[in-house]
Amino acid sequence: MKIPLAELISKADTEILRLNQAASTLMQYRWAWHRFEVFCSENGMTEFTDEALASYLRFLATERDEGRFKEWKYKLLRKSALVLAEVNHTGTYRWKLSKQASPNAGLNTVFRPVQDYFEAWLTHQGLARDTQDLYAVIARRTLASWQSRGITDFRALGGAEVASALVSLAESYHPGSMRTVLSAVRVLCRFLEESAGCSGLSRSVPRGASRRVRHVSVLPSEKIEMLTSSPDPDTVTGIRDRAMLLLGARTGLRPVDIVALRLQDIDWRQGQITLVQRKTGVVLNLPLLADVGEAIANYLLHDRPTGVNDEHVFLRTQAPYVALAPSNGLHHMASSAFARTGVGFDPGMGHGFRVLRTSFATRMLEGDTPLPVISGALGHRGISSVKHYLAADEVHMRECCLDFVGIEPRGAQS
């Protein structure tokens, strides 16, 4: 699509303003767009086209490789050009959307079409979104391992290639994760059998793997209170973080669901939260407890950025004011709370929202809550996912111990 460059830059400028970016950031984009205008003018181009973009990106790469551009300058000019491309193709700009290349860019012409087709196929298999993403990552690494071995025809794959891929994957995953890796590779092999006529691949994938059993980390109620009260209430970040910690501690919600929570998911009149879990796709209804509701309301009324066109409850505290990242951001926030309070620094204990979720489930068990109820509260598909919490309920586990009546050790005294 051809569009006058000046008009496109004006549209992109409007999109950056909409994201409430800092004034210094907006100035950097405007400077970078001017450099693109100069390049196009010098090469007789007045409209934005894919050819003009490709030519400009090659020019930037050459300047960087020959030492005339520093890395930060190259990244800024490249990013600004990709923003123009996105606005040209979609009419808008989503922050971070054009920040990185396609994850499949490292695959060659033999394996990239396979990966693209596999990802499209996954979307029709009724899997949760997180499962699709995980299978796509493992498939990409599997194909990359075959590519590195110089394989040029995936239809010639056999058991030896499957085994070599699994050995390569085992170097990147913990033993306890290999069961999931095997499942993902098996799905990929079945896909190749159905779509490309590769025979016998799935039979080459082992049926089981060793699974490391981890100790379930549980905190008593008083330490949970210390964690949820640790954020500084005099700062915007502290008020937001306290609300998220309380939400995790009182409901057992996963971090990915906390950051995905939207304003319309909270029914203030009925006092409940309704959302679709990202991991399982199951609809979850939770009570909006008084202290959780008060913390969220305090953040929404006094510290959440105003005039922002984003439906997520929890937003970044710096521009652009968009939803938080689903994993790293919350893990860092929870780890900071553990560090401030000194809670949970025993060897082997985690320092994230998983501890809050586990502690929540264990307290329900200690209160004689049936497993199906706990499973429903945590949003599991069935009770089998809850059973590993039983190991943390020491009181009830002790009741399961058997004495030695009838099987007394030899030589035991009566």
C-alpha positions in Angstrom: 0.0 0.0 0.0 1.4 3.4 -1.0 0.8 6.4 1.2 2.5 9.9 1.2 5.3 9.6 3.8 4.4 12.9 5.5 0.8 11.7 6.0 2.0 8.3 7.4 4.4 10.0 9.9 1.6 12.2 11.1 -0.6 9.1 11.7 2.3 7.4 13.6 2.8 10.5 15.7 -0.8 10.4 16.7 -0.5 6.7 17.7 2.6 7.4 19.9 0.7 10.3 21.6 -2.2 8.0 22.2 0.1 5.7 24.2 1.1 8.6 26.5 4.8 8.1 25.8 7.2 10.5 27.5 8.0 13.7 25.7 11.6 12.6 25.3 10.5 9.4 23.7 8.2 11.2 21.3 11.1 13.5 20.3 13.3 10.5 19.6 10.7 9.0 17.3 10.2 12.4 15.4 14.0 12.7 15.0 14.2 9.2 13.6 11.3 9.6 11.3 12.9 12.8 9.9 16.0 10.7 9.2 13.8 8.3 7.2 12.3 11.2 5.3 15.8 12.4 4.4 16.8 9.0 3.2 13.7 8.6 1.0 14.1 12.1 -0.4 17.7 11.4 -1.3 16.6 8.3 -3.2 13.7 9.9 -5.0 10.9 8.3 -2.9 7.9 10.3 -1.6 5.6 7.4 -0.6 6.0 4.7 1.9 6.3 1.2 0.3 7.6 -2.1 1.4 10.5 -1.7 -1.1 11.4 1.7 0.5 11.3 0.1 4.0 13.5 -2.8 2.9 16.0 -0.4 1.2 16.2 1.7 4.4 16.7 -1.3 6.7 19.5 -2.5 4.5 21.1 0.9 4.6 20.8 1.0 8.5 22.4 -2.5 8.7 25.3 -1.4 6.5 25.9 1.7 8.5 25.9 -0.3 11.7 28.2 -3.0 10.4 30.7 -0.5 9.0 30.8 1.4 12.4 29.1 4.6 11.4 26.1 3.9 13.6 26.3 2.8 17.2 24.0 0.0 18.3 21.5 2.2 20.2 21.2 4.5 17.1 20.7 1.6 14.8 18.0 0.1 17.0 16.1 3.4 17.4 16.1 4.1 13.6 15.1 0.6 12.8 12.3 0.5 15.4 10.9 3.9 14.2 10.8 2.6 10.6 8.9 -0.6 11.8 6.4 1.6 13.6 5.7 3.3 10.4 5.3 0.0 8.7 2.8 -1.2 11.3 0.7 2.0 11.1 0.8 1.7 7.3 -0.5 -1.9 7.4 -2.9 -1.9 10.3 -3.8 1.8 10.8 -2.6 1.7 14.4 0.4 0.8 16.6 0.5 -1.7 19.5 3.4 -1.1 21.8 6.1 -3.8 21.5 4.4 -5.5 18.6 7.2 -4.7 16.2 10.0 -4.9 18.8 11.4 -8.2 17.7 11.6 -10.3 14.6 9.5 -13.4 14.1 10.6 -16.2 16.4 10.7 -18.5 13.3 13.2 -16.3 11.5 16.1 -18.6 12.4 14.6 -21.5 10.5 15.6 -22.0 6.9 13.4 -22.5 3.9 13.0 -26.2 4.6 11.8 -26.0 8.2 10.2 -22.6 8.5 7.1 -23.5 6.4 6.7 -26.6 8.6 6.8 -24.6 11.8 4.4 -22.0 10.4 2.0 -24.7 9.3 2.3 -26.5 12.6 1.5 -23.3 14.6 -1.6 -22.7 12.4 -2.6 -26.4 12.9 -2.3 -26.0 16.7 -4.9 -23.3 16.8 -7.6 -25.8 15.7 -6.7 -28.5 18.2 -8.8 -27.2 21.1 -5.6 -26.6 23.3 -5.3 -23.7 25.8 -3.3 -20.8 24.4 -0.4 -21.3 26.8 -0.2 -25.0 25.7 -0.1 -23.9 22.0 2.7 -21.5 22.7 4.7 -24.0 24.7 4.3 -26.7 22.0 5.3 -24.1 19.3 8.5 -23.3 21.2 9.5 -26.9 21.7 8.7 -27.7 18.0 10.8 -24.7 16.9 13.8 -26.0 18.9 13.2 -29.5 17.6 13.3 -28.3 14.0 16.3 -26.1 14.7 18.2 -29.1 16.0 17.5 -31.0 12.8 18.4 -28.0 10.8 21.8 -27.8 12.6 22.5 -31.4 11.6 22.2 -30.5 8.0 19.0 -32.2 7.3 17.5 -30.9 4.0 14.4 -33.1 3.6 12.1 -33.4 6.6 10.3 -36.3 4.9 13.5 -38.4 5.4 13.2 -38.1 9.2 13.3 -41.2 11.3 13.8 -42.5 14.8 17.5 -41.6 15.0 16.6 -37.9 14.2 13.9 -37.9 16.9 16.3 -39.3 19.4 19.0 -36.7 18.6 16.4 -33.9 19.0 15.4 -35.2 22.4 19.0 -35.3 23.5 19.4 -31.7 22.4 16.2 -30.6 24.2 17.3 -32.3 27.4 20.2 -29.9 27.6 17.8 -27.0 27.9 15.0 -28.4 30.1 15.0 -29.7 33.7 14.3 -33.4 34.2 11.0 -32.6 35.7 9.9 -30.8 32.5 10.9 -33.5 30.1 7.4 -35.2 30.3 5.9 -32.0 28.8 8.7 -31.9 26.2 8.0 -35.5 25.2 4.3 -34.7 24.8 5.1 -31.7 22.6 7.5 -33.6 20.4 5.0 -36.5 20.1 2.4 -34.0 18.9 4.8 -32.6 16.3 5.7 -36.1 15.1 2.0 -37.0 14.7 1.5 -33.7 12.8 4.4 -34.6 10.4 3.0 -38.1 10.0 -0.4 -36.7 9.0 0.7 -33.8 6.9 3.9 -34.9 5.3 3.7 -38.6 5.2 6.5 -39.2 7.7 5.9 -42.7 9.2 6.8 -44.1 12.6 8.0 -40.8 14.1 5.7 -40.7 17.1 6.6 -44.3 18.0 10.2 -43.1 18.5 9.2 -40.8 21.3 9.5 -42.5 24.7 6.3 -42.9 26.6 7.6 -41.6 29.9 10.3 -39.7 31.6 11.6 -39.4 35.2 9.8 -36.7 37.1 11.5 -34.8 39.9 9.3 -34.4 42.9 9.6 -31.0 44.6 8.8 -30.1 48.1 5.6 -28.0 48.2 6.5 -24.5 49.6 3.9 -23.3 52.1 3.8 -20.2 54.3 1.8 -19.7 57.5 -0.9 -17.0 57.5 1.2 -14.5 59.5 4.0 -14.6 56.9 1.5 -14.2 54.1 0.3 -11.0 55.8 3.9 -9.8 56.1 4.3 -10.2 52.3 1.1 -8.6 51.3 1.7 -5.6 53.6 5.3 -5.0 52.5 4.8 -2.7 49.5 5.2 1.0 50.2 1.6 2.4 50.5 2.9 5.9 49.7 3.9 5.1 46.2 1.9 4.2 43.1 3.9 1.1 42.5 3.4 0.0 46.1 -0.4 0.4 46.0 -0.7 -1.5 42.8 1.7 -4.3 44.0 -0.2 -4.7 47.3 -3.4 -5.2 45.4 -1.9 -7.9 43.2 -0.2 -9.7 46.1 -3.5 -9.7 48.0 -5.3 -11.0 44.9 -2.8 -13.8 44.6 -2.8 -14.7 48.3 -6.6 -14.6 48.8 -7.7 -16.3 45.6 -4.7 -18.4 44.4 -4.9 -16.8 40.9 -1.9 -17.4 38.6 0.2 -14.3 37.7 -0.9 -14.6 34.0 -4.5 -14.2 35.1 -3.8 -11.4 37.4 -2.2 -9.2 34.7 -4.9 -10.2 32.3 -7.7 -9.2 34.7 -10.0 -6.5 33.0 -12.2 -3.9 34.5 -15.3 -5.7 33.3 -14.3 -8.9 35.0 -15.1 -7.4 38.4 -18.7 -7.3 39.5 -18.7 -4.8 42.4 -22.4 -5.1 43.1 -22.4 -8.9 43.3 -18.9 -9.0 44.9 -17.3 -11.5 42.5 -14.6 -11.8 39.8 -15.3 -13.8 36.6 -12.6 -14.5 34.2 -11.4 -17.1 31.6 -8.2 -18.6 32.7 -5.4 -18.3 30.2 -3.8 -21.7 31.0 -6.9 -23.9 30.9 -9.6 -21.8 29.1 -11.9 -22.6 32.0 -14.3 -19.9 33.3 -13.5 -19.1 36.9 -15.9 -17.4 39.4 -14.3 -16.1 42.6 -15.6 -14.1 45.5 -14.3 -10.5 45.7 -13.2 -10.5 49.4 -13.4 -7.3 51.3 -9.7 -6.6 51.7 -9.0 -7.5 48.1 -11.8 -5.3 46.8 -10.6 -2.4 49.0 -7.0 -2.7 47.7 -8.1 -2.8 44.1 -10.5 0.1 44.5 -7.9 2.2 46.2 -5.6 1.6 43.2 -8.3 2.3 40.6 -9.6 5.4 42.3 -6.3 7.1 43.3 -3.3 5.7 41.5 -4.2 4.0 38.2 -3.2 6.3 35.3 -6.2 8.3 34.1 -7.4 8.9 30.5 -5.9 5.5 29.4 -7.7 3.5 26.7 -6.8 0.1 28.2 -9.3 -2.2 29.9 -6.7 -4.1 32.1 -7.0 -3.4 35.8 -3.3 -3.3 36.5 -1.1 -1.1 34.3 2.5 0.0 34.1 3.4 2.9 36.2 5.4 4.5 33.4 4.4 5.4 29.9 3.2 3.7 27.8 0.4 2.8 30.3 -0.4 -0.7 29.1 -0.9 -4.1 30.8 2.0 -5.6 32.6 4.1 -8.5 31.2 2.6 -11.8 32.2 5.6 -13.4 33.9 8.8 -11.7 34.6 7.3 -8.5 36.0 5.2 -10.2 38.6 7.9 -12.6 39.5 10.3 -9.7 40.2 7.6 -7.9 42.2 6.9 -11.0 44.4 10.6 -11.7 44.8 11.1 -8.2 46.0 8.4 -8.7 48.6 10.1 -11.8 49.9 13.4 -10.0 50.0 12.0 -7.0 52.0 10.4 -9.2 54.6 13.0 -12.0 54.7 10.2 -14.5 54.4 10.8 -17.9 52.7 14.5 -17.9 52.3 14.8 -21.5 53.3 16.8 -23.7 50.8 14.6 -24.9 48.0 11.7 -22.5 48.7 10.3 -20.4 45.9 9.9 -16.7 46.0 7.0 -16.1 43.6 3.2 -16.3 43.3 3.4 -20.1 43.2 4.1 -20.0 46.9 1.0 -17.8 47.5 -1.1 -20.2 45.4 0.2 -23.3 47.2 -0.3 -21.7 50.6 -3.8 -20.8 49.7 -4.6 -24.4 48.7 -3.0 -25.8 51.8 -5.0 -23.6 54.1 -8.2 -24.9 52.4 -7.0 -28.4 52.9 -6.3 -27.8 56.6 -9.9 -26.5 56.9 -11.2 -29.8 55.6 -12.3 -28.4 52.3 -13.0 -31.2 49.8 -10.6 -31.7 46.9 -13.2 -30.9 44.2 -14.0 -27.6 45.9 -10.3 -26.7 46.0 -9.9 -27.8 42.4 -12.7 -25.5 41.4 -11.4 -22.6 43.4 -7.9 -22.9 41.7 -9.4 -23.4 38.3 -8.1 -26.9 37.6 -9.7 -29.2 35.1 -9.9 -32.0 37.7 -8.8 -33.0 41.2 -5.7 -34.8 40.0 -3.8 -31.5 39.7 -4.6 -30.7 43.3 -3.4 -33.9 44.9 0.3 -32.8 45.2 -0.9 -30.2 47.7 -1.8 -33.1 50.1 1.9 -33.5 50.9 2.0 -30.1 52.6 -1.0 -30.8 54.9 1.1 -32.4 57.7 -1.7 -32.7 60.2 -3.9 -34.9 58.0 -0.9 -36.7 56.5 0.0 -37.9 60.0 -3.4 -39.4 60.4 -2.6 -41.7 57.4 0.4 -43.2 59.1 0.1 -46.9 60.0 1.4 -48.6 63.1 3.3 -51.9 63.2 0.5 -54.0 64.6 0.7 -57.4 62.9 4.0 -56.5 61.2 6.2 -56.0 64.2 10.0 -56.0 63.5 11.8 -59.1 64.6 13.2 -58.8 68.1 10.8 -56.0 69.0 10.0 -55.9 72.7 6.4 -55.9 73.8 
